Amino acid sequence: MLITRASEYTILSLILLSSVKEPMDSETLSRELSIPKSFLEDPTLADIVEE
């Protein structure tokens, strides 16, 4: 199965966020997963998370 890099980042982010007890900011999340912070600040992703 082929997935986009954005899909991979989303899946990794959701897995990590589901395992933490406290909220995590985008800077910490990007550092923990070694993914670009700019991806986490994408307004499209923010719209999905808020729903």
C-alpha positions in Angstrom: 0.0 0.0 0.0 1.3 3.5 -0.9 0.6 6.4 1.4 1.6 10.0 1.1 4.0 11.6 3.5 1.2 13.8 4.8 -0.8 10.6 5.6 2.2 9.1 7.3 2.7 12.2 9.5 -1.0 12.3 10.4 -1.0 8.6 11.4 2.1 9.0 13.5 0.8 12.1 15.1 -2.5 10.5 16.0 -0.8 7.4 17.5 1.4 9.6 19.7 -1.4 11.9 20.7 -3.6 9.0 21.7 -0.9 7.8 24.1 -0.2 11.0 26.0 -2.2 12.3 29.0 -1.5 16.0 28.6 -1.9 18.2 25.5 1.1 18.5 23.3 2.0 21.6 21.3 3.1 21.4 17.6 6.8 22.1 18.4 7.0 19.2 20.9 5.1 16.9 18.6 7.3 17.7 15.6 10.4 17.1 17.7 9.2 13.8 19.1 8.3 12.5 15.7 11.0 14.2 13.6 8.5 15.7 11.3 8.3 19.2 9.9 6.5 21.7 12.2 5.0 23.4 9.2 3.0 20.2 8.5 1.5 20.4 11.9 0.5 24.0 11.5 -1.2 23.4 8.2 -4.7 25.0 8.5 -6.3 22.0 6.7 -5.0 19.7 9.4 -6.3 22.0 12.1 -9.7 22.0 10.6 -9.8 18.2 10.7 -8.7 18.1 14.4 -11.3 20.6 15.5 -14.2 18.6 14.0 
